[in-house]
Amino acid sequence: MNKPIIFASLIFAVTAAMAQTALTNASEGEVRKIDKDTKKVTIKHGPIKNLDMPAMTMVFQVKDVALLDKLAAGEKIMFTAEDQQGALVLTGAEKATPK
């Protein structure tokens, strides 16, 4: 097998593993409000297992305001969040697929 094929296979495997991890840690929510000026989003969400947090409505910070461009108020999403030095930060989000 030549090196480009091995490299491509490795990249595919790593990407698939990362996607699986992201789905495992994802939570369901509904975007309530977006504030690009303060880089914050309000989400009504179900339990967030990795943060040991029950369902509630709360505000998350975002590091990259471009993430907010992908969201709209009222939209159902799957998202990931982390505790970063005491701040709850939205780290990823995408439209939820209808069940």
Phi and psi in degrees as GROMACS dihedral restraints (atoms count N, CA, C in turn):
[ dihedral_restraints ]
;  ai    aj    ak    al  type     phi  dphi    fc
    3     4     5     6     1   -86.9    20    10
    4     5     6     7     1   163.9    20    10
    6     7     8     9     1   -62.2    20    10
    7     8     9    10     1   -41.6    20    10
    9    10    11    12     1   -59.8    20    10
   10    11    12    13     1   -37.9    20    10
   12    13    14    15     1   -69.3    20    10
   13    14    15    16     1   -41.0    20    10
   15    16    17    18     1   -62.6    20    10
   16    17    18    19     1   -45.0    20    10
   18    19    20    21     1   -62.1    20    10
   19    20    21    22     1   -45.3    20    10
   21    22    23    24     1   -62.6    20    10
   22    23    24    25     1   -39.9    20    10
   24    25    26    27     1   -64.4    20    10
   25    26    27    28     1   -40.2    20    10
   27    28    29    30     1   -64.8    20    10
   28    29    30    31     1   -45.4    20    10
   30    31    32    33     1   -59.6    20    10
   31    32    33    34     1   -44.0    20    10
   33    34    35    36     1   -61.3    20    10
   34    35    36    37     1   -44.7    20    10
   36    37    38    39     1   -63.5    20    10
   37    38    39    40     1   -43.5    20    10
   39    40    41    42     1   -65.4    20    10
   40    41    42    43     1   -43.7    20    10
   42    43    44    45     1   -62.2    20    10
   43    44    45    46     1   -42.8    20    10
   45    46    47    48     1   -63.9    20    10
   46    47    48    49     1   -40.6    20    10
   48    49    50    51     1   -64.9    20    10
   49    50    51    52     1   -41.0    20    10
   51    52    53    54     1   -65.7    20    10
   52    53    54    55     1   -40.6    20    10
   54    55    56    57     1   -64.5    20    10
   55    56    57    58     1   -40.7    20    10
   57    58    59    60     1   -63.6    20    10
   58    59    60    61     1   -42.2    20    10
   60    61    62    63     1   -62.9    20    10
   61    62    63    64     1   -43.2    20    10
   63    64    65    66     1   -61.5    20    10
   64    65    66    67     1   -42.3    20    10
   66    67    68    69     1   -67.0    20    10
   67    68    69    70     1   -35.1    20    10
   69    70    71    72     1   -64.4    20    10
   70    71    72    73     1   -38.3    20    10
   72    73    74    75     1   -93.2    20    10
   73    74    75    76     1     1.5    20    10
   75    76    77    78     1   -76.6    20    10
   76    77    78    79     1   148.6    20    10
   78    79    80    81     1  -122.3    20    10
   79    80    81    82     1   155.1    20    10
   81    82    83    84     1   -90.5    20    10
   82    83    84    85     1   146.3    20    10
   84    85    86    87     1  -162.1    20    10
   85    86    87    88     1   174.9    20    10
   87    88    89    90     1  -129.9    20    10
   88    89    90    91     1   126.6    20    10
   90    91    92    93     1   -69.5    20    10
   91    92    93    94     1   127.1    20    10
   93    94    95    96     1  -102.9    20    10
   94    95    96    97     1   -40.3    20    10
   96    97    98    99     1  -153.3    20    10
   97    98    99   100     1   143.8    20    10
   99   100   101   102     1  -122.6    20    10
  100   101   102   103     1   129.6    20    10
  102   103   104   105     1  -127.0    20    10
  103   104   105   106     1    94.3    20    10
  105   106   107   108     1   -67.6    20    10
  106   107   108   109     1   -31.7    20    10
  108   109   110   111     1   -62.1    20    10
  109   110   111   112     1   -39.0    20    10
  111   112   113   114     1  -100.5    20    10
  112   113   114   115     1     1.2    20    10
  114   115   116   117     1    57.6    20    10
  115   116   117   118     1    51.5    20    10
  117   118   119   120     1  -135.5    20    10
  118   119   120   121     1   152.5    20    10
  120   121   122   123     1  -138.4    20    10
  121   122   123   124     1   137.8    20    10
  123   124   125   126     1   -99.4    20    10
  124   125   126   127     1   128.4    20    10
  126   127   128   129     1  -130.1    20    10
  127   128   129   130     1   131.1    20    10
  129   130   131   132     1   -89.5    20    10
  130   131   132   133     1   115.7    20    10
  132   133   134   135     1  -129.5    20    10
  133   134   135   136     1   160.7    20    10
  135   136   137   138     1   -81.3    20    10
  136   137   138   139     1  -170.8    20    10
  138   139   140   141     1   -58.5    20    10
  139   140   141   142     1   141.4    20    10
  141   142   143   144     1  -111.3    20    10
  142   143   144   145     1    99.9    20    10
  144   145   146   147     1   -61.6    20    10
  145   146   147   148     1   -44.5    20    10
  147   148   149   150     1   -68.9    20    10
  148   149   150   151     1   -16.6    20    10
  150   151   152   153     1  -105.6    20    10
  151   152   153   154     1     0.9    20    10
  153   154   155   156     1    52.7    20    10
  154   155   156   157     1    49.2    20    10
  156   157   158   159     1  -120.2    20    10
  157   158   159   160     1   132.7    20    10
  159   160   161   162     1   -76.1    20    10
  160   161   162   163     1   173.7    20    10
  162   163   164   165     1   -64.0    20    10
  163   164   165   166     1   139.2    20    10
  165   166   167   168     1  -173.4    20    10
  166   167   168   169     1  -179.7    20    10
  168   169   170   171     1  -111.9    20    10
  169   170   171   172     1   128.2    20    10
  171   172   173   174     1  -153.4    20    10
  172   173   174   175     1   168.9    20    10
  174   175   176   177     1   -99.8    20    10
  175   176   177   178     1   134.2    20    10
  177   178   179   180     1  -116.4    20    10
  178   179   180   181     1   145.2    20    10
  180   181   182   183     1   -84.4    20    10
  181   182   183   184     1   159.1    20    10
  183   184   185   186     1  -130.6    20    10
  184   185   186   187     1   141.4    20    10
  186   187   188   189     1   -79.1    20    10
  187   188   189   190     1   -38.3    20    10
  189   190   191   192     1  -112.9    20    10
  190   191   192   193     1   110.6    20    10
  192   193   194   195     1   -60.5    20    10
  193   194   195   196     1   -20.3    20    10
  195   196   197   198     1   -60.7    20    10
  196   197   198   199     1   -28.4    20    10
  198   199   200   201     1   -61.9    20    10
  199   200   201   202     1   -35.3    20    10
  201   202   203   204     1   -68.2    20    10
  202   203   204   205     1   -26.0    20    10
  204   205   206   207     1   -66.7    20    10
  205   206   207   208     1   -19.6    20    10
  207   208   209   210     1   -88.3    20    10
  208   209   210   211     1    -6.1    20    10
  210   211   212   213     1  -112.6    20    10
  211   212   213   214     1   157.6    20    10
  213   214   215   216     1  -141.9    20    10
  214   215   216   217     1   142.5    20    10
  216   217   218   219     1   -58.0    20    10
  217   218   219   220     1   137.6    20    10
  219   220   221   222     1    89.2    20    10
  220   221   222   223     1    -8.9    20    10
  222   223   224   225     1   -80.7    20    10
  223   224   225   226     1   137.0    20    10
  225   226   227   228     1   -82.3    20    10
  226   227   228   229     1   133.0    20    10
  228   229   230   231     1  -135.1    20    10
  229   230   231   232     1   162.7    20    10
  231   232   233   234     1  -110.6    20    10
  232   233   234   235     1   132.3    20    10
  234   235   236   237     1  -143.8    20    10
  235   236   237   238     1   161.5    20    10
  237   238   239   240     1  -122.2    20    10
  238   239   240   241     1   146.5    20    10
  240   241   242   243     1  -142.8    20    10
  241   242   243   244     1   153.9    20    10
  243   244   245   246     1  -137.0    20    10
  244   245   246   247     1   156.6    20    10
  246   247   248   249     1   -90.8    20    10
  247   248   249   250     1   110.5    20    10
  249   250   251   252     1  -114.5    20    10
  250   251   252   253     1    99.7    20    10
  252   253   254   255     1    55.8    20    10
  253   254   255   256     1    44.0    20    10
  255   256   257   258     1    87.8    20    10
  256   257   258   259     1    -7.8    20    10
  258   259   260   261     1  -104.0    20    10
  259   260   261   262     1   134.4    20    10
  261   262   263   264     1   -84.4    20    10
  262   263   264   265     1   119.2    20    10
  264   265   266   267     1  -121.4    20    10
  265   266   267   268     1   128.1    20    10
  267   268   269   270     1   -72.9    20    10
  268   269   270   271     1   121.3    20    10
  270   271   272   273     1  -106.2    20    10
  271   272   273   274     1   -13.9    20    10
  273   274   275   276     1  -170.3    20    10
  274   275   276   277     1   151.4    20    10
  276   277   278   279     1  -160.7    20    10
  277   278   279   280     1   146.0    20    10
  279   280   281   282     1  -151.0    20    10
  280   281   282   283     1   157.5    20    10
  282   283   284   285     1   -59.2    20    10
  283   284   285   286     1   137.0    20    10
  285   286   287   288     1   -75.2    20    10
  286   287   288   289     1   141.8    20    10
  288   289   290   291     1   -83.7    20    10
  289   290   291   292     1   135.3    20    10
  291   292   293   294     1   -58.9    20    10
  292   293   294   295     1   142.5    20    10
